[in-house]
Amino acid sequence: MAEVQDSASVEKASGRFDENSEEYRKMTRRVLWKLDMHVLPPLAFLWLANFIDRTNIGNARIVGLEADTHLHGNQFNSALAVFYASYILSELPSNWVVKKVRANRWLPFLVAAWGIITTLSGLVENFSGLLAVRIMLGFCEGGLLPGIILYLSSMYKRHELQLRVGIFYASASLSGAFGGLLATAILKMNGKGGLAGWRWIFILEGIVTVVFGVIASFILPADLQTASFFTPDEREHAIYRFRVHNLASSRAPLSDAAKAAKDEKYKGRTPSMEKKDEDSHSDLQSDSDKIALVNQEEEQFEWREVIRGLTDIQVWLTGIAYLGLIVSLYSYSLFLPTIVAGLGYSGGRAQLHTVPPYVPAVFLTVIVAFLADRLKWRGPFILMFLPLTIAGYILAIVAKTTTGRYAAVFMMAAGVYPSGPCILSILPNNSSGHYKKATTTALQLMIANCGGFIATFIYTADQKPRYLRGHKIALAFVCLAWFLIFCNVMYCKWENKARREGRRQGNVEKYQQLWDAGLTKAPIGDRSPDFRFTL
């Protein structure tokens, strides 16, 4: 078997690429600052638009949507459920095409498309029309979150990721507050142009969403290699630090079969092109006869990598756990206006009282994300914060007063919102190889979003005003989520221990055989014995 270069033997250039030097740290701060300024704001606005557009139907419901579209029984819940069907079906295919189409084009396109559809939602007249626009909305929105997670994981190192996820995810918490305020303001247009106020909610918020999508397409960079806001030195530094961080999982052996594959890849290249490529990789490998580096931008689609993603136990543990969170999160977002109305508030007052519970959730989401990256923890923070949500549901069930039930809503949000970025960061941290990661992040969300079907039916009108059955079902799912995350943390600890003790060296031999047989050209990825899972 060919000798494989260990990450500890990577050559580093002096000065700028010496990770212990002040120059290196200063350059890293500059690179991260520029990435944060050019990537996070547009993504936050896209996610803000997503959550507002997804929750505006809840705001529209309490100001006349059901009466004007002649809905009865559970037809409103059915309109919510069909959204999740198309949403779920679109997630995996969307993540597979992100690399081809480029995330900076694909994500804004999806947002602009659903903005147009949201605008058309303001024109529906009956149940059939509402079903049609909800189905199309799901197809457009499904690819956004898995695409954002995959995109961020291609820009930031593993333990820089959750803070960035937390920042844009906090905008979802903010959108819950902003959506209520915006709906209150828009309702003042009731009767303008012969349209009811709830129709203006869809029309105006949809137009704003289209604008967000168009603006984002001009701001977001395609990747580190082509980011125009970097200087040449900054670009080289950004690429270097990202590739060195992923060296153990990017390597591939150069046996005879591997050398033939590499020779084919570089066939027809001029000496100047080869010299340029050698220079760009000189700090990443000391001997090209020892290893090849399959970087994310060079990896080709393989069904074998998709299957690796589909069969990863962490996908199913975290996916079902996230389903439990989704039941709480989506039902909370969609039905909070209805819950508040059940507390005795109506119209504009009901809209305004949906705002305060989101405020502590925003701050906690960012604080937990910062600490999670600093400590390199994911699951442990979920285990700490979900009990807040559990306590919130218990309080909502046993509370006898309006004040007690309203306090419970604060606790629900304070536990579930900070847990979201934690669970979304587990698989990007613990999956390596672009197409495996694309599959795991999307599949996790496909499983999780099945919770949308449950969420839309657990708070039915016959439970007013206390919604006891809905709270009990949501409580059960949050408890399930806590247990599954505990299982995932213990699995990661067990697997990391096995790798430290040398009990996963057989992964290298198995990968070598696949490579030599021409069955894969993907990197070894998270199969590497040197790869460590984040708890």
Secondary structure, 3 states (H helix, E strand, C coil): CCCCCCHHHCCCCCHHHCCCCHHHHHHHHHHHHHHHHHHHHHHHHHHHHHHHHHHHHHHHHHHHHHHHCCCCCCHHHHHHHHHHHHHHHHHHHHHHHHHHHCHHHHHHHHHHHHHHHHHHHCCCCCHHHHHHHHHHHHHHHCCHHHHHHHHHHCCCCHHHHHHHHHHHHHHHHHHHHHHHHHHHHHHHHCCHHHCCHHHHHHHHHHHHHHHHHHHHHHHCCCCCCCCCCCCHHHHHHHHHHHHHHCHHHHEEECCHHHHHHHHHHCCCCCHHHHHHHHHHHCCCCCCCCCEEECCCCCCCCCHHHHHHHHCCHHHHHHHHHHHHHHHHHHHHHHHHHHHHHHCCCCHHHHHHCCCCCHHHHHHHHHHHHHHHHHHCCCHHHHHHHHHHHHHHHHHHHHCCCHHHHHHHHHHHHHHHHHHHHHHHHHHHHHCCCHHHHHHHHHHHHHHHHCHHHHHHHHCCHHHCCCCHHHHHHHHHHHHHHHHHHHHHHHHHHHHHHHHHCCCCCHHHHHHHHHHHCCCCCCCCHHHCCCCCCCC
